[in-house]
C-alpha cells in the first residue's frame, strides 16, 4: 500500500483529527493545486481538468471538520478516485 493509498484510506474514515496539511499532500498527489483566494482562510483546490473544490483553512488548530472531509470525498467519488 502506497503513502497515497494510506492517506486516502484515512480520509475515507473521516477521523476527528484530520489536518489540512494532510489534505493538501493527498490532493497535490492527485494533481490538484491549492489556490489561495484573496485574504482570509478561504481557498480552493483546482484539478488539472478544471474542476474546483472550495474549502477553507481551519484555524487555529488546523484540524478539519467532518463535513469538510465528506465534501472532499463526494468530489473524489465523482472523479472515480
C-alpha positions, 0 to 999 in steps of 0.5 A: 500500500502506497503513502497515497493509498494510506492517506486516502484510506484515512480520509475515507474514515473521516477521523476527528483529527484530520489536518489540512496539511494532510489534505493538501499532500493527498490532493497535490498527489492527485494533481490538484493545486491549492489556490489561495483566494484573496485574504482570509482562510478561504481557498480552493483546490483546482484539478488539472481538468478544471474542476474546483473544490472550495474549502477553507483553512481551519484555524487555529488548530488546523484540524478539519471538520467532518463535513469538510472531509465528506465534501472532499470525498463526494468530489473524489467519488465523482472523479472515480478516485 
